[in-house]
Amino acid sequence: MNLLKIALANIRSKPLNAALSLILLSFGVGIISLLLLLDVQLRDQFNRNIKDIDFVLAAKGSAMQSILANVYHVDAPTGNIKVEDAKRIIRSPMVKEYIPIALGDNYEKYRIVGTNKKYPEHYSCMLREGKLFEKPFEVTIGGNVADETGLKIGDIFTSVHGYDNAADAEAHHHDAPFTVVGIFEQSNIAIDNLILTPVESVWLVHEHGNEEPALPGDNDEHEAESDSTHEHHEHAAAEHHDPTTDPNREMTAYLLKKANRGAFGMLSRQVEDTNMQLANVAVENSRLLNNFGMGFETMRIIAILIMLISFLSVFISLYNSLKERKYELALMRTMGGSRNTLFRLILGEGLLLSIIGFVIGIALSRIAMLILSSVMKENFKYSFDQLGIIGPEFIMLGITLLVGILASMLPAVRAFKMDISKTLTNG
């Protein structure tokens, strides 16, 4: 007697009841699975991007916005700060290391970030091809930028004013040509979606404005003009190679690594009466995760309620099925089936419903994850593409099986205690 086949046939005999139970169970599993995937990938993304960065020194405003703009690159910055004002902070004994960040332009909605070699080195970024930027107007681009825009080593492009919105490209177009000299390997961090260049490039683009040359073309006169301007840029950059030495320059932010535990308190006091603020990355990151967590918790509660309803649905389905099949089950006993056989049969139906519901729920969560990943990539250039089974989902599988066992336990016990002679007599 193949109990699995019989259990499957019994489920098929009541398609509407089985479908309702499976829909409720799979939706509950799917929502919880999706939340688990999001939680794991969000934390992974946050931790990768804040790697050993303790503070962000930027213009006064929202500390959260400052982190989002300068660490994750998904928001507009709070403004610019004077290099001269920032110098006494970044050169403090409380600061172990600093990385300059200068924003202002984009290319096809991918941000151009003025910085230095410490930025990619801090994240241990590897080159897919080419080299790291060295001179003004040389750029090394993230892997996603190369894949999405088609930029290759040696390609030349011009920037658009703004952080990631190219809607007014014609009105805010710069003429200074950038040259691609390198492409980073994808590393699942913000740099994948950035165009890195020396800080001087950003300064020079906005300093000269429309006086910058057009892209080199077939016209020799234009090519000569372009070469001349590049020489001017390199000369200007040589004069201001250290971005901390020119008091007339501005920076969007500095990413700071602290020298000791008391650094935040000491540095915060130094920026109190300035137009600068010091954002604590760990604190703001925790707030950000908590904000997501509140939404996740609400959805998790809804999913648990759905699973409880699915528990009742499975129970009612099996209980009603037992009442309708009492005569059939009694005949199974007369044909040699034991009490334990009937018990295992009813229990097996509950477990089978649970397993099918879990598999459908996992599949639904992956479909939802792909859709959400596409939306995130389109709007924030981030992709959540981890689709494999994660540890907590094995625990959820155990809980789902427990739901099936508990829902089928009472009907299984009733089948175990069934009075065969009375059932057959009553028909």
C-alpha positions as CSV (number, residue, x, y, z in Angstrom):
1,M,0.0,0.0,0.0
2,N,1.6,3.2,-1.2
3,L,0.5,5.8,1.4
4,L,2.1,8.7,-0.6
5,K,0.0,8.0,-3.7
6,I,-3.1,7.6,-1.6
7,A,-2.5,10.9,0.2
8,L,-1.8,12.7,-3.0
9,A,-5.0,11.2,-4.5
10,N,-7.0,12.3,-1.5
11,I,-5.7,15.9,-1.8
12,R,-6.6,15.9,-5.5
13,S,-10.1,14.7,-4.8
14,K,-10.8,18.0,-3.0
15,P,-9.1,20.5,-5.3
16,L,-10.8,23.6,-3.9
17,N,-10.0,22.8,-0.3
18,A,-6.5,21.9,-1.1
19,A,-6.0,25.1,-3.3
20,L,-7.2,27.3,-0.5
21,S,-4.9,25.7,2.0
22,L,-1.9,25.9,-0.4
23,I,-2.6,29.5,-1.3
24,L,-2.7,30.7,2.3
25,L,0.3,28.6,3.3
26,S,2.4,29.6,0.3
27,F,1.7,33.3,0.7
28,G,2.7,33.1,4.3
29,V,5.9,31.3,3.5
30,G,6.6,33.5,0.5
31,I,6.3,36.8,2.5
32,I,8.5,35.6,5.3
33,S,11.0,34.2,2.9
34,L,11.1,37.5,1.0
35,L,11.6,39.4,4.2
36,L,14.5,37.1,5.2
37,L,16.2,37.5,1.9
38,L,15.8,41.3,2.0
39,D,17.1,41.5,5.5
40,V,20.2,39.4,4.8
41,Q,21.0,41.3,1.6
42,L,20.4,44.7,3.0
43,R,22.6,44.0,6.0
44,D,25.2,42.6,3.6
45,Q,25.1,45.7,1.4
46,F,25.2,48.1,4.3
47,N,28.2,46.3,5.9
48,R,30.1,46.1,2.7
49,N,29.7,49.8,2.0
50,I,30.5,51.1,5.5
51,K,33.6,48.9,5.7
52,D,35.7,50.5,8.5
53,I,34.3,54.0,7.8
54,D,33.4,55.5,11.1
55,F,32.3,59.1,10.3
56,V,31.3,61.3,7.4
57,L,32.3,65.0,7.6
58,A,29.9,67.0,5.4
59,A,27.8,70.1,5.3
60,K,25.2,70.6,8.0
61,G,21.8,68.9,7.4
62,S,20.4,65.5,7.8
63,A,23.0,63.1,9.1
64,M,21.1,60.2,7.5
65,Q,21.1,62.0,4.2
66,S,24.8,62.6,4.5
67,I,25.4,58.9,4.9
68,L,23.1,57.9,2.1
69,A,24.7,60.5,-0.3
70,N,28.4,59.9,0.4
71,V,28.6,56.3,1.5
72,Y,25.8,54.5,-0.4
73,H,25.4,57.2,-3.1
74,V,21.6,57.0,-3.3
75,D,20.7,60.5,-2.2
76,A,21.7,64.1,-2.9
77,P,24.4,65.5,-0.5
78,T,23.7,68.2,2.1
79,G,26.0,70.7,0.3
80,N,29.7,71.5,0.2
81,I,32.3,72.3,2.8
82,K,35.5,74.4,2.6
83,V,38.7,72.4,2.4
84,E,40.3,75.0,4.7
85,D,37.6,74.5,7.3
86,A,37.8,70.7,7.1
87,K,41.6,70.6,7.3
88,R,41.7,71.0,11.1
89,I,39.3,68.0,11.4
90,I,40.8,65.6,8.9
91,R,44.3,66.3,10.2
92,S,43.3,65.8,13.8
93,P,45.1,63.1,15.8
94,M,41.6,61.6,16.3
95,V,41.5,60.8,12.6
96,K,43.5,57.7,11.4
97,E,42.6,58.1,7.7
98,Y,40.4,60.2,5.5
99,I,39.0,59.9,2.0
100,P,37.8,63.0,0.0
101,I,34.5,62.9,-1.9
102,A,33.6,65.5,-4.5
103,L,30.2,65.2,-6.2
104,G,28.4,67.3,-8.8
105,D,28.1,65.5,-12.1
106,N,27.0,62.3,-13.7
107,Y,27.1,60.4,-16.9
108,E,23.9,58.6,-18.0
109,K,22.8,58.8,-14.3
110,Y,25.9,57.2,-13.0
111,R,27.7,59.5,-10.5
112,I,31.1,60.9,-11.2
113,V,33.0,61.0,-7.9
114,G,36.1,63.0,-7.4
115,T,38.4,61.2,-4.9
116,N,41.8,59.7,-4.6
117,K,43.3,56.2,-4.8
118,K,42.5,55.5,-1.2
119,Y,38.8,55.1,-2.0
120,P,39.1,52.0,-4.2
121,E,42.0,50.7,-2.1
122,H,39.9,51.0,1.0
123,Y,37.4,48.6,-0.4
124,S,40.1,46.3,-2.0
125,C,38.6,46.9,-5.5
126,M,40.3,44.9,-8.2
127,L,40.7,46.0,-11.8
128,R,38.9,44.0,-14.5
129,E,41.1,45.8,-17.1
130,G,43.1,49.0,-17.6
131,K,44.5,51.0,-14.7
132,L,43.5,53.2,-11.8
133,F,43.0,56.9,-12.6
134,E,46.1,59.1,-12.2
135,K,45.7,62.4,-14.0
136,P,42.8,64.9,-14.1
137,F,40.0,63.8,-16.5
138,E,41.1,60.1,-16.3
139,V,38.3,57.9,-14.9
140,T,38.1,54.3,-13.7
141,I,34.6,53.1,-13.8
142,G,32.6,50.5,-11.9
143,G,31.7,47.1,-13.4
144,N,28.0,48.0,-13.6
145,V,28.8,51.3,-15.3
146,A,30.8,49.5,-18.0
147,D,28.2,46.9,-18.5
148,E,25.2,49.2,-18.6
149,T,26.7,52.1,-20.6
150,G,29.0,50.1,-22.9
151,L,32.0,52.3,-22.0
152,K,35.4,50.7,-22.8
153,I,39.0,51.6,-22.2
154,G,39.9,54.6,-24.2
155,D,36.4,55.9,-24.6
156,I,35.8,59.6,-24.2
157,F,32.6,61.1,-22.7
158,T,31.3,64.4,-21.2
159,S,29.4,64.9,-18.0
160,V,26.0,66.3,-17.0
161,H,25.5,68.5,-14.0
162,G,23.6,66.8,-11.3
163,Y,24.0,63.7,-9.1
164,D,22.0,61.1,-11.0
165,N,19.2,62.8,-12.9
166,A,19.9,63.6,-16.5
167,A,16.5,65.1,-17.3
168,D,18.0,68.5,-17.9
169,A,21.0,67.2,-19.8
170,E,21.0,69.9,-22.5
171,A,20.7,72.8,-20.0
172,H,23.5,71.5,-17.7
173,H,26.0,69.8,-20.0
174,H,29.7,70.2,-19.5
175,D,32.1,70.0,-22.4
176,A,35.2,68.8,-20.6
177,P,36.1,65.3,-21.9
178,F,36.7,62.4,-19.5
179,T,38.8,59.4,-20.7
180,V,38.2,55.9,-19.5
181,V,41.5,54.3,-18.4
182,G,40.2,51.4,-16.2
183,I,37.3,49.2,-15.3
184,F,36.8,47.7,-11.8
185,E,35.7,44.2,-11.2
186,Q,32.2,44.0,-9.7
187,S,32.4,43.8,-6.0
188,N,28.7,44.3,-4.9
189,I,29.3,47.7,-3.4
190,A,28.6,51.3,-4.4
191,I,31.7,51.6,-6.5
192,D,30.2,49.2,-9.0
193,N,27.9,52.1,-10.0
194,L,30.4,55.0,-9.8
195,I,32.8,56.7,-12.1
196,L,35.9,57.6,-10.1
197,T,38.3,60.4,-11.1
198,P,40.8,62.7,-9.3
199,V,39.2,65.4,-7.2
200,E,40.9,68.0,-9.5
201,S,38.7,66.8,-12.4
202,V,35.5,67.9,-10.5
203,W,37.0,71.2,-9.5
204,L,38.2,72.0,-13.0
205,V,34.9,71.1,-14.7
206,H,33.0,73.5,-12.5
207,E,35.7,76.1,-12.5
208,H,35.9,76.6,-16.2
209,G,32.3,75.8,-17.1
210,N,31.5,76.3,-20.8
211,E,35.1,77.2,-21.6
212,E,36.0,73.5,-21.6
213,P,36.7,72.0,-25.1
214,A,34.3,69.9,-27.1
215,L,35.0,66.3,-27.7
216,P,38.0,65.6,-30.0
217,G,36.8,65.1,-33.6
218,D,38.1,64.9,-37.1
219,N,38.8,68.7,-37.1
220,D,42.5,69.2,-36.4
221,E,41.8,72.6,-34.9
222,H,39.4,71.1,-32.3
223,E,42.0,68.4,-31.5
224,A,44.7,71.0,-30.9
225,E,42.3,73.0,-28.7
226,S,41.5,69.8,-26.7
227,D,45.2,68.9,-26.2
228,S,45.9,72.5,-25.1
229,T,43.1,72.4,-22.6
230,H,44.1,69.0,-21.2
231,E,47.6,70.4,-20.7
232,H,46.0,73.4,-18.8
233,H,44.0,71.0,-16.7
234,E,47.1,68.9,-15.8
235,H,49.0,72.0,-15.0
236,A,46.2,73.3,-12.8
237,A,45.9,70.0,-11.1
238,A,49.6,69.9,-10.4
239,E,49.3,73.1,-8.5
240,H,46.5,71.7,-6.3
241,H,47.5,68.1,-6.2
242,D,46.8,67.9,-2.5
243,P,43.1,68.7,-2.1
244,T,43.6,69.7,1.5
245,T,46.0,72.6,0.8
246,D,43.9,75.1,-1.2
247,P,41.6,77.2,1.0
248,N,39.4,78.3,-1.9
249,R,38.4,74.7,-2.8
250,E,35.3,72.9,-1.6
251,M,34.6,69.2,-1.0
252,T,31.3,67.4,-0.7
253,A,32.5,65.2,2.2
254,Y,35.3,63.3,3.8
255,L,35.0,59.7,4.9
256,L,36.8,59.3,8.1
257,K,38.3,56.4,10.0
258,K,38.8,57.1,13.7
259,A,42.0,56.7,15.6
260,N,40.4,55.8,19.0
261,R,37.1,55.3,20.7
262,G,36.7,58.9,21.9
263,A,37.1,60.4,18.5
264,F,33.5,61.2,17.8
265,G,33.0,63.3,20.9
266,M,36.2,65.2,20.4
267,L,35.6,65.9,16.7
268,S,31.9,66.8,17.2
269,R,32.9,69.6,19.5
270,Q,35.3,71.0,16.9
271,V,32.5,71.3,14.3
272,E,29.9,72.8,16.6
273,D,30.2,76.4,15.4
274,T,30.9,75.7,11.8
275,N,28.7,74.8,8.7
276,M,30.0,71.2,9.0
277,Q,28.6,68.2,10.8
278,L,30.0,64.9,11.7
279,A,27.7,61.9,11.0
280,N,28.3,58.7,12.9
281,V,28.0,55.9,10.4
282,A,27.3,53.1,12.8
283,V,24.5,55.1,14.5
284,E,22.9,56.2,11.3
285,N,23.3,52.7,9.8
286,S,21.5,51.3,12.9
287,R,18.7,53.8,12.5
288,L,18.4,52.9,8.8
289,L,18.2,49.2,9.6
290,N,15.7,49.8,12.3
291,N,13.5,51.9,10.0
292,F,13.5,49.0,7.5
293,G,13.0,46.6,10.5
294,M,9.8,48.3,11.5
295,G,8.3,47.7,8.1
296,F,9.7,44.2,8.0
297,E,8.2,43.5,11.4
298,T,4.7,44.6,10.3
299,M,4.9,42.4,7.2
300,R,6.2,39.5,9.2
301,I,3.3,39.8,11.6
302,I,0.9,39.7,8.6
303,A,2.7,36.7,7.2
304,I,2.4,34.8,10.5
305,L,-1.3,35.6,10.7
306,I,-1.7,34.2,7.2
307,M,0.1,31.1,8.2
308,L,-2.1,30.7,11.3
309,I,-5.1,31.0,9.0
310,S,-3.6,28.4,6.7
311,F,-3.2,26.1,9.7
312,L,-6.9,26.4,10.4
313,S,-7.6,25.8,6.7
314,V,-5.5,22.7,6.6
315,F,-7.1,21.4,9.8
316,I,-10.7,22.0,8.5
317,S,-9.9,20.5,5.2
318,L,-8.5,17.3,6.7
319,Y,-11.2,17.1,9.4
320,N,-14.0,17.4,6.8
321,S,-12.2,15.0,4.5
322,L,-12.0,12.5,7.4
323,K,-15.8,12.8,8.0
324,E,-16.5,12.2,4.4
325,R,-14.1,9.3,4.0
326,K,-14.9,7.4,7.2
327,Y,-16.5,4.5,5.4
328,E,-13.5,4.3,3.0
329,L,-11.0,4.4,5.8
330,A,-13.0,1.6,7.6
331,L,-12.8,-0.5,4.5
332,M,-9.0,0.0,4.4
333,R,-8.9,-1.4,8.0
334,T,-10.9,-4.5,6.9
335,M,-8.5,-5.0,4.0
336,G,-5.5,-5.2,6.4
337,G,-4.7,-1.6,7.1
338,S,-3.7,-1.0,10.7
339,R,-4.6,1.9,13.0
340,N,-1.1,3.2,12.5
341,T,-1.6,3.1,8.7
342,L,-4.6,5.3,8.9
343,F,-2.8,7.6,11.4
344,R,0.2,7.9,9.0
345,L,-2.1,8.5,6.0
346,I,-3.9,11.5,7.5
347,L,-0.6,12.8,8.9
348,G,1.0,12.4,5.5
349,E,-1.7,14.5,3.8
350,G,-1.0,17.3,6.2
351,L,2.8,17.1,5.7
352,L,2.3,16.8,1.9
353,L,0.2,20.0,1.9
354,S,2.9,21.7,4.0
355,I,5.8,20.7,1.7
356,I,4.0,21.7,-1.5
357,G,3.0,25.0,0.2
358,F,6.6,25.7,1.3
359,V,8.0,25.0,-2.2
360,I,5.4,27.3,-3.9
361,G,6.1,30.0,-1.2
362,I,9.9,29.8,-1.8
363,A,9.3,30.1,-5.6
364,L,7.0,33.1,-5.1
365,S,9.6,34.8,-2.9
366,R,12.2,34.4,-5.6
367,I,9.9,35.8,-8.3
368,A,9.2,38.8,-6.0
369,M,12.9,39.2,-5.3
370,L,13.7,39.3,-9.0
371,I,11.0,42.0,-9.6
372,L,12.2,44.0,-6.6
373,S,15.8,43.7,-7.6
374,S,14.9,45.1,-11.1
375,V,13.2,48.0,-9.5
376,M,16.1,48.7,-7.1
377,K,18.6,48.5,-9.9
378,E,16.5,50.9,-12.0
379,N,16.0,53.5,-9.3
380,F,19.1,53.1,-7.0
381,K,21.5,51.1,-9.1
382,Y,21.6,48.4,-6.4
383,S,20.7,44.8,-7.2
384,F,19.5,42.1,-4.7
385,D,20.3,39.0,-6.7
386,Q,21.0,36.4,-4.0
387,L,18.4,33.7,-4.8
388,G,19.8,30.7,-3.1
389,I,18.3,29.1,0.1
390,I,19.5,30.9,3.2
391,G,20.0,29.4,6.7
392,P,16.8,30.9,8.3
393,E,14.7,29.3,5.6
394,F,15.6,25.8,6.9
395,I,14.1,26.9,10.2
396,M,11.0,28.1,8.4
397,L,10.7,24.7,6.7
398,G,10.7,23.1,10.1
399,I,8.0,25.5,11.2
400,T,5.9,24.9,8.1
401,L,6.1,21.1,8.6
402,L,5.1,21.6,12.2
403,V,2.1,23.5,11.0
404,G,1.1,20.6,8.8
405,I,1.7,18.1,11.6
406,L,-0.4,20.0,14.2
407,A,-3.2,20.7,11.7
408,S,-3.5,17.0,10.8
409,M,-2.9,15.6,14.3
410,L,-6.5,15.7,15.6
411,P,-8.0,14.2,12.3
412,A,-5.2,11.5,12.4
413,V,-6.0,10.7,16.0
414,R,-9.7,10.4,15.1
415,A,-8.8,8.0,12.3
416,F,-6.7,6.0,14.7
417,K,-9.5,5.6,17.2
418,M,-12.2,4.9,14.6
419,D,-14.7,2.2,15.5
420,I,-14.7,0.0,12.3
421,S,-17.9,-2.0,13.0
422,K,-19.9,1.1,13.9
423,T,-18.7,3.0,10.9
424,L,-19.5,0.1,8.5
425,T,-22.9,-0.5,10.1
426,N,-23.9,3.2,9.8
427,G,-22.5,3.3,6.2
